[in-house]
Each structure stands twice: as structure tokens, then as C-alpha cells.
């Protein structure tokens, strides 16, 4: 899976999220509610909820808010009903976009996503138009500046735990797993006191398209605009920015 490093995009998105903390809190709460509704309120048996709660805690969402969201999702408290929706589309230069959203009004969100794409040289595609370009994987990232471990050690440790691939960059270690191996690899890293910057299920492009210059800026701007929408949880792209 060489060439599919997510680290640069994650750093960019984190900086943006820090600037819009209130918007991020709302997205995290929605994700918890949907995960709880779909898989129940038990963290031990609901992987999606466990990941959502961890991410919320990592971003300092108050525990009372987290517990209330879990109860609302599970139907133990009254609340708005949210649902998952995935949009497929294209950005400048034909970059494939897979947009994961959580909404209480599918028609409104669809209209707004289409409008954002059209205003930024993109277009909304049909169901299945780009989904085939991505694979669901577990993704774990570690910041090398916070670690005292050799490349060989992290590689051996991850592969023995069941990781599919490890990408070693100047600033990061990025570990990819099959969905069913994600929890085992995450547990191994935590047991060895290796602090995770990211631990999530994500969509990885099968192949990438390289962008540079003005076209790269246009792709990044569109991803930023989409990511800034209240209902959008994640934006995946096969664009590789040079």
C-alpha cells in the first residue's frame, strides 16, 4: 500500500479541526449516537462506538456529553434520529471523493453537498461510481517524535500482531490492518505504551492520482470545504498531493 500515506492529510485536518472545535464536538457526538444506535451501547461489543468514544475523549469532549450521546443513540433518552449516508463524487482533475456524513435530513444534506461540489469544480456521482476505488482498512498512526523505538522494532511488533502493512515516514509510523485485525493491533500498541495519534477504520484508495500546483490547491480547498460541513464526518480521496 506504499504511496497511500495519510499522515500529511491528517496533520492538515487536525489543524483545521483545532480552529473549529465547536464544529468538531458536534460531529463527534453525532458519530457516537449513530454508532450506539446501530450496534448498541456496549463498548466491548461495539467496535465503531469504541473508536468514536476514544476519538471524542482524545479531543476533550466532556464525559457527560459522551454518555448522553450513547444513551440517546441507544434509545434510552429522547433525541434526534441521525443516519449514515455516503456520497460519491469527483473533484478537480478527476480526484475521486468518498464523503461520509451523518444527517437527520438526507434531502437537505444531499442538496448542500451537491452545491458545495459544484461551486468548487467538483460533481456528485452515482452510487458506486467511486466506491470501488477504495478499501476499508484499520488505520493507526504514531508520531515518531514522541517515541523511543527503532523502525525494526515497530515493524516486527506490528506484523506479529496481525498488521497488513507498515509505512515508515520521517515523521510517522502508519499501520494498516484488515478490519477484523484492527482491535488486536491497537491493543498491542497500547500494551507497549506507544501513544496513538490516530486509531480508526477508514477507506484507503486502491491507487492514487498525483496533484501539484494550482490543481493540488483546488483539491485541498474542496476537501476543506466539504470537511467543514456540519454533517460531514470524513472525506476520503485518491488525490496524492505533491
N, C-alpha and C positions, 0 to 999 in steps of 0.2 A: 504494500500500500504506500510505497515511497512516493513522495510528491504531494501527499494529501494532508500535510501538516495543518492543524487548526490553530496553532498557538498564536500566530500573529493576529488572526481574526479575533480570537478570544481576548487578547490584550486590548484590542481596539474597542470591542464591545463592552468590556469591563469599565473602561474609561468613560464611555458614554453612559453606562448604567449609573456610575457614581454621580454623574451630573444630573441624573433624573431619578433619584432614589424613590420618590413617591410613586412614580410610574412602575418602577421595578417591584416594589412591595405589592402593588395591586396584581401584577402578573403572577407573582409567586403564590399569592393567596388563591388566585383562580386555579392555578395548576394543582394545588393541594386539594381543592374542592372537587375537581374533576377526577383526580386520582382516587380519592376516597369514595366518590360515588360509584366509580367503575369497579374498584377492587376491594372495597371495604375499608374500615378504619384501623385494621390491624397492621402495624408497621412491619411485623415479622413476616407476614404472608403477602404483603403488597409492595413489590419492588418499586413500582412507579411512585407510590406515596412516600416510601422511604427516601428515595432520591429527592423528591420535591421538598420534603421536610428538611433534609440535610442542606439543600441549597438555600432554603429560607433562613435557616439558622446561621449559615455562613454569611448571609447578608444582613444579619442582625434584626430579622423580623421578630417582634416580641412573641414569646411562647404562648401567651393568652390568645393572640391573633391566630397562631398556628392551630391551636387546639380547637378554637371556634370554627375555623375553616374545615377541619377534619370532620367535626360534628355536623356542620351544615351539609357537606358533601355526602355524608352517610345517611342523611335524612333525620338526624337526631335533633336538629334545630331547623327552623324555617329559614329559607334563603332563596336567592335567585338560582334558577337552574341553568348551568352552563353546559356546553357541549364542545367536543373536539371537532375541528374542521381543518382540512389540509387543502391548500391552494397550490396549483402548479402553474408556472409561468416562465417568462423569459425576460431577461434584462438586456441592456445594451450589448451589442456584439454577439447576441445569441446565448448569453450566460443562462444556464438553467437555474431556476429558483424553486425551492420547495418550502412553502410557508406554512408553519404550524400555528394555529390560532385556537383560542378558547373564547367562545362567544355565547351570549344569551339571546342573540338575534342574528341568525345566519344571513338573512337577506341584507340587513344593514352592513354587516361586515364584508360580505361579498362585494357589494357596491363600492364600499370605501377602498378595498384592496384593489379592485379594478381601476378605480380613479387614480390611486397613487402610482400604479404601474404605468398607466397611460401618460401621466404627467412627467414621468421620468424615463421616457424612451423604452418602456417595457410593455408587456402584454400578458393578459391572463390566458392560460392554456386550458385545454380539455383535461378531464380526469384521465390519468395515465400517460399524459404527454411527456412528462419528465421524471416521474417516479421511478421508472425502470433504470434511470441513470444513477440511482443511489442504493446503498445497502445499509440496513440497520446494524449498528455496532455499539458495543460498550466502549466508552472513551474515558481515560483517566490521564490527567496531566500533572506533572510535578515541576516546580520551579527549581532549576539546578542551583541557583544562588542560595537556596535555603537548605541544601542537602550536603551531607558529607559522605558520599558513596561513589564508587567508581562506576564507569559505564558497564564494565563486565559484570559487576555485582547486580546492578539493576536489571540488566538484560537476562541474566541467569535466573534471578528471583522471579521475574515476571513470566518468563516462559515456563518455568516449573509450576507456577500457579495456574497455568492454562491460558496465558495471553496468546493472541494470534500474531501480533506484531508489535515491535517497539521501535519508535523513531527517536533517534538521539540527535538533538539540536544543540546549538551553542547555549541557549537559554533554558531549554526544557527537555524533559523526558516525556514522550507521549506514547501511551499504551493503548492498544486496540484489542478488543475481545469479541468473541461471539456473544450474543445476548445472554445465553444460558451460563456463560462463564464469568460474567461481569461481577457478580457478588463475591465469588471466590477470590478473584484477583484483587478487588477492593479490600477485602478482609485481610489478605496477605500484606498489602501495603500498610494498612493501619496497624496491624500487629507488629510491624517492624518500625513503627513510629515515623513513617515517611509522610509528611504533610501533603495532602492533595489540594491542588488549586482548582481542579475540575473533576467531577465524577458524575457521568450522565450517560444515558442512552441517546444516541444521536444518529444522524444519517450521513454517511460518507459517500462522496462521489466515486463511481467506478473508474472514471477518468476525468481529467481536468482540462480546462481551456485557459491559456495564459493571457493575461491582460497587462498592459503597461500604459503609462502616459495618461492622456485625457480620457481614454476609454476606461482605464482602470479606475480613475476618479469617478466616472459616471456610474460604474457598477457599485463602488463603495457607497456613493451617495444614495443610490436606490435602496441598497440593503439597510443603510441607516434610517431612511425614511420609513421603510416597512417595519423595521425593528422598533421604531418609535411609536407605532400604532398601539393603542391600548390593548387590543385583543390579540396581537401577535406575540407568541411565546418564543419562537425560534425561526430564523431564516437560514436555510441551507443552500449552498450554491456550489457549482462545479468550477467557479472562477478562481483561478490562481493568480494572485496579484504579484507582479514583478516590480 
